[in-house]
Amino acid sequence: MKIRKELPEIFEDFAEARRNSFIAAKKLKDENIPLVGVFCTYMPQELPLAMGASVVSLCSMSDETIAEAEKELPRNLCPLIKSSYGFAKTDKCPFFYFSDLVVGETTCDGKKKMYEYLSEFKPVHVMELPNSQSEEGLKLWKKEVIKFKEVLEKQFETTISDENIKKAIKLKNEERKALKAFYGLGKLDPPAILGQDMFKVLYGTTFKFDKAEVPKEIYALSEKIKGEYELEKKYEKKPRILITGCPIGGATEKVIKAIEDNGAHVVAFENCTGAKAIDELVDENNPDIYDAIARKYLNIGCSCMTPNPNRTDLLNRMIDEYKVDAVVDVVLQACHTYSVETLQIKRFVNNTKKIPYISIETDYSTADIGQLNTRMAAFIEML
C-alpha cells in the first residue's frame, strides 16, 4: 500500500477540520447553499440534507466567550450553554454567523431558556424532545420530526421529497458505518491508535460538509491504520479506559490527555462525540421514513431521558467488546442530569461489570489540569 502521508499528519488534518470549515462555510454562502447550525445529536440531520442544505455543529466547547455570556447568563450555568451563547452573541463563531437557521432541542432547561435569547438575533427552531423513550414519547417525537421538515420547507421555500429523505438516510448511514468501523479499531489489544488521535477524527468529522466524501476518507484511514498495525505494534499494553458522560471536545480534550499521559489508553468513547450518536442506524427498510428517523434519534441514550436504559445497554456492550479495564465519567459543571446519573452509572460499572469507575467534574478552563493529572495518575496506578 502506498502511504502518501504519515498517520500523525492525517490526524492533524482532522484536528484542523473545524478551522478549515470556516472558509468552506463562507464558500457555501457564496454559492447560496443553505446552512443549518445544530447543537445536539438529537437533531435529525437527514431532513436538512434532503433539501440540499449543509449541516454544521456550532461552536460551544471553549471558554473564550464565557465571560461575555456571563454578562447576561448566570455564572452557575453549564459551560456548554454559556459557551454556545457567548460565541453566538460575539459573532466569534463563523458557523453561527453564516447559519440560515439554528436548530435547538429541549434536552435541558438551561438550553431551552438560552434558545429564547438566541432567537432575538437569529432564526431558531426548537424541537420538543420527550422526556422518555416510551411509545407515547415516540409519537410526540415523530410529530416533531414532521414539523421540523415543514419548518425547513417554509423557511427555505422548498419541498422536501420522501425520495430525497431516503437518499439522505442512506448517506448518513454510510457515514455512521464508516465511523463505527473506525472507532472499532479501539477493540485491538494493544491499541492501534491513541485515544487522542481517535478523538481528533471523530470530532473533526462533525465539521466536514461533504457527507458523501466522509465515508471514503474514514474507510481509507481505517485501512491505513490496520495495515500499519499488522506490520508493527506501536503501543504497549496499558489499562484500557472507556470515556462516558457529557459531550467533550475542544477544551475538554484535556481529560483524554490526562488519562494517556498518566499510563493508560483511551480505547472507547461512549458519549455524544463517540458511539452514542453513531451506534444505531436509521432503518432503511421501514416504509415510514419519519417513524424510522424518529426511532433512531429517540433511542440515543442521553441522561435527559427518564429512565435511561439505552445508556447502560450501550455501556454494557462496549465494556465487553473493548475489553475495558475502567470507566471515566466526564461531567460538565452544572450539568444536572449527567451529574445525578453518575450514581446509577457507578453502580452499574462497579456492581454489574465489576470494574473501577471514576467521575470527573470539569469545565472549559485549564485551571484544573494539575488536579486532573493527579487524580488520573492515582486512579490508573490503582488499576
N, C-alpha and C positions, 0 to 999 in steps of 0.2 A: 504494500500500500504506500503510495506516495504521500508524504506528510508535508503540506505546504507551510503550516505554522506549528510552532511549539504549543503544547497544551496550555501553559500558563498565559500565553499571549491570547489564546482563544477565550479563556475565562475573563480576561480583562476586556475583551470585545463586548461580552455580555454585561460586564460591570459598567461599561460606558454607554450601554444601550439607552438609558434614561436621558443622558446628556445629548446623545446623538439624535434622539427622537424629538428634542426641542426644535431642531432645524426641520425635521420631517413634518412636524405639526404645522409649521408655517407654510411649508410647501403644499400640504393638503388644503389649507385655507386658500392659498393662491389658485388652487385647482377647483375650488368650490365643492370640495368633498366634506360633508358634514362630520363634525367631531363630537362624540358623546363622551363626557367625562364621568367616571364612576369611582366610588369609594370602597365598594364591598363586593365580595364574590357571590352574593345572592342575586346580583343584577344579571338577568338573562341576556348575555351578550349576543345570542343568536338573532334577536329581533333587530337591533340597530345594524348588525352586519348584513341582514337580509335586505335592508333598504340601501345598501352601498355605503353606509357610514363607517368611520373608523372609531374604535373604542379605545380609551386610554385610562389608565389608573392615575388618579390625581395625586399631587404632592401632599404627603401627610406624615412623613417619618423623619422629621428633623426638628431641632429646637430653634432653628434660625428665626422663625417668625412667631414663636410662642409669646415673647414679651409684648409684641404688638397685639396679639389676640387677647392677652390678659387685660388690655385696656377696656375690653367690652365683655369678656367672658370670665367666669370665676377661676381663681388660681387653682382651686382644688378640683379640677376637672381633668379627665383623661387627656394625656398629652397628644394622642392621635387626633382628638376633636379640636384641640387648640391649634395644633399644627395645621390641620386642614383649613380651619377658618383663617388663620394667620396668612397662609400662602395665598388664599383667595382674596383676602382684603388688601394685601400689599401688592398684588399683581406680580409676585415673585415666582409664581408657578405658570410657565408658559402654557401648560396643558389647560389650566383653568381659564386663562385669558382667551385661548383660541376655541374653547368648547362652546358649541352652539346650545347644548343642553347638558345640565348636570343632573345625574340620577342618584337619589339617595334612597335609604330604606330604613324602616323603623326597628333597627336592631337594638338600639338603646335610647333612653330618654335624653341623654346629652346630645346625641346626634340629631334627634328629632327637633330639638329646640334650636340647635345650631343651623339646621337647614332653613329655618324660618328667617334667620338673619341673612343667610346666603341668597335667599330669593329676593332680597331687596335690591341686589345689583347683578343678578344672573338668573336666566330661566332655570328653574329647578322643578323636577318631578320626583315626588317621594312615593315609593312603593310600600304599601302597608303589609308588612310581613306578619303572619300569625305567630302566636306565642308557642304553638305546639305543632308537632308533625303528625297530627291526627287527620282523619278523613275530613272532618269539618275544616281543619286548617288548610288542607289541600284544596277544598272547594274555594275558600277565600283567596288562596294564592293563585289559583288558576284564573280567577276573575281579575286579579291584579296584573297577571301576565297579559291577558287580552286587553285590559285597559291601557297598559303600557304601549302595546302595539298601536292602539288607537291614538294615543298621545303623540307618538312618533309620526304617525300619518298626518295628523293635524298640524303639528309643529313644522314639519318639513314639506307639507303639501305634496304627499306622495301616497302610493298604495303599496302595501307590503303583501306580496302574494304568498300563499301556502307553499308553492314550489320553491320560492327563494328562501323561505324559512327552512325547508328541508335541506337545501344546499348548505345553508349556514350551520345547521345542526351537524351535518357531515364534516364540514370544515373544522368546527370546534372540537368534535370528537377525535379527528385526526391529530389535532394539537394535543389533546389530553392523552391519547395513546402514546405519542412520542415522548411527552414529559414523564409519563409513568414508566416507560422503558428507561428513560434517563435516570430518574431518581431511584429506579430499581437497582442501579449499579451499587447502591449502598448495601445491598444484600451480600456482596462479595466480602470474603474474610480471608486475609486482611483487605481493607477497603481499597478500591481502585482510584478514589478521588477524595480530597479533603472536603469536609462539610462546608468550609468557607467558599470553595470553588463551586460546589454543587449549588449553594445558595445564590451565588452570582448569576448562574444560568437561570434558575427558577424565577428569581426576582426580575432579572433583566428581560426575560421573555414577555413580561406584562407590559413592557414599553415598546414592543415591536408591532408595527401597524400591519405589515403584510402577513396575514394569518396563513396564507397558502404556502409561504416560504418557511415558516417556523418549523413545521414537522421535518422538512428536509434537513434544515440546519441541525436540529436536535438529534435526529437519527444518525447523521454523519458524525456528530460529536461523540455520541454513544459508541459507535463502531470504532472510532479512533481510540477512545479510552480503553475499550475492551481489547483492542489489538495490542496496545502498549502494555496492558496488564498481563497478557499472556506471555509477553517477552520478558517482562521484569515486574516484580512486586516492589513498588516504590515505598510503600508504607508498612511499618511493622505492626504487629498485633497490639492493640491497646483496648482499654474498656470502650464499649460501644454505646453511644448515647443517642436517645431519641428526644427531640425537642417538641413540646406541645404548648398550647396556650394561645396568647394573643398574637395577632399578626406581627411579624417582625420584618425589618428591612431598614436600610439607611443606618441610623444611629444605633439601633438595637442589634446590629450585626456584632456588636461588642460582646454579646453573650456567646456567640459561636466561637469567636476568637479566644475568649477567656477559657472555654472548655478545651479547645485544641492546643492552646499554649501551655496548658497545665496537665497534659498527659493523657488525653482521651481523644476519640474520634467521634464527630457527629455523623451518624450514618443515615438518619431519617428525620424528616420534618413532617409532623402530623398537622401542623397548624395551617392557617389560610394560605400562606405563601407556599405551602407544600402540598401534601396529599389531600387535605380536606376538600379543596375545591376541584381537584382533578380526578380523584379516585373513581367516581361514578360517571358513566357516560349517559347522554340522553338516548333513550330507547328509540332507535331509528325504525323499529318495526311497529311502534304504536301508531295506529291510524289517526289518533287525535294528537296532533303536534303540540297543542297547548297543554294538554294533560302530560305529555312526555316531558316537556320543558319544565312545567311546574313541579313534577315529581323529582326530577334530577336536582333542581336547585333547593327545594324544600328539604331534601334529605341531607344537606350539609349539616354536620354535627356541631353547630355553634352553641356556646353557652347561653345564648339568648333564648334557646328552646327549653321548654319545661314539659316533661322531663327531657333529658338529652342522651338517650341510649346510643345514638349513632356515633357519638364521640368515643365512647368506651368500646363499641364494636370495632371501630377502625383502629383504635389503640391496641386492642387485643390482638388483632390480626398482624399489625405492623411489628409489635414487640416480638412475636414469634418469627415472622418472616425475616426480620432484620437481625435476629439473634441479639436483641438489645440487653445490655447489662444494667442500665439505669435510665430513668426518665427525668428530664429537666423541664419544669413547667414555668414558662415565662409569662408574667402578668404585668401589664402596664399599670402604673399608679392610678388609682381611682376608677379602674375598670371593674365595676362591682360584680357583674355576672361571672367573669372568669375568676375573680378573687374568691367569691363564695363557693364556686365549683371546685376549688383546689382540694377541699376536704374529700369530696367524692372521688376525685382522680387519685389522691394519695391512698385512699382506702383500696381502690381498685388495683393500683400498681403494687402496693405493699402486700395486701392480703390475698388478692386473686392471682397476680402474676409473680409474687414472691421476689420482687427485685426492688432496689433502692429508688427513692424519689426525693426530689428537692424542688421547692417553689422559689422562684426568683422574682421579686418585685423591682421594677426598674422604670426609667423614663428615657427621654431622648438626649439627656446631658451626658457629659463624660465624667461627672463628679463621682460616680460610684464604680469606676473601672478598677481601682485598687481593691475595694471591698469585693467586687465580683471575682477578681483573681484569687483573693484569699479564700473565699467560700468554695470556689470551684476546685482549687488545689486540695483543700481539706476533704471535699466530697469525693474527688477522684482517688485520693490516697486511701480513703476508706474502701473503695472498690477493690 
